[in-house]
Amino acid sequence: MKPHKKNRNRAYYRHHRNRVIQRKTKIAKQFGWDSRFTGYFAKGKVHCSCWMCSQKTNRNGFPHSQIMQLEHLESQLSDYFYEGEF
């Protein structure tokens, strides 16, 4: 249940959860995916592993923000070690 009730009962949330599950299972069947549990589709987004769905993920599996953070940390380390040589 949501923390802020708006005079809606459980049947309302159950109905919309089932509606979302049905929509995502139709999408999964179109792509040929097989799922044992339909409740899996109630959480998050449905993605496949094609290059269009995973364009924000690098081959190593790091998101763009983490790649930028790693590059920044590496540049800090290289600056630290090169300053000691002078």
N, C-alpha and C positions, 0 to 999 in steps of 0.2 A: 504494500500500500504506500501511497505517497504521503509525505509528512504534512502537507497542507490539504486537508479535505475541502472539497467544494460541493458538498451535499450530493456526492455520487456514491452509489453503493458498489459492492464487489462485482455485481453482474455487469456494470458498465465497464470496469477495468478488464474483466474476463472477456467480454465481447471484443474489445479493441485488441487485446493480446491475441485472441484467436484470429482476428482479421489480419493482423500483421503476420502471424505464422502462416496462414493460408497464402498470402501474397508471396512470401518468401519461398514457400515450398513450390509454388508454380514456377518461380524463377529458377529454382534449383533443378526442377524436372526438365526445363527447357535446355539447361546446360548439361544435363545428363548426370547430375550429382545424385547420390543415394544417401539418405540419412536415416538412421535407425530411430532417432528420437526427434519428434517435431518441435519439442520445447527448445531445442538448440537454436532455432530460428527466432526466438523471442528476444534474444540478447544480441545487441550490437548490430553490425552490418554484415551483409553477405558479400564476400569477396572471392574471386578465383585467383589463381596465381599467374594470370597472363600479364604481359608487360603494361597493359593499359590500367589494370586494377592496382598494380604494385609499382606505379611510376615514382612514388615518393620513397620507395625503399631501394637501397643499393644492393648489389649482389651479396655483400656481407651481411645484410639484414639490418643495417643501422639506418634509422631515419635521418633525414637531412639535418635536423637540428643537432643530433649527436655527432654527425660527421664534422659539422662546423665547430662544435665544442672541442672535439679531439684535435682538429687542426690548430685551434687557438692554443690549446695546452702544449702541443708540440712546438709551436713557435715560441712560447714562453720558455720552454726548456732549452731550445736552441739559443735563444738570446742570453739565457743565464750562463750556458757553457761557453759561448763565444766572448762574453764580457770578461771572463776570468783569464783569457789568453793575453789580453793587452796589458 
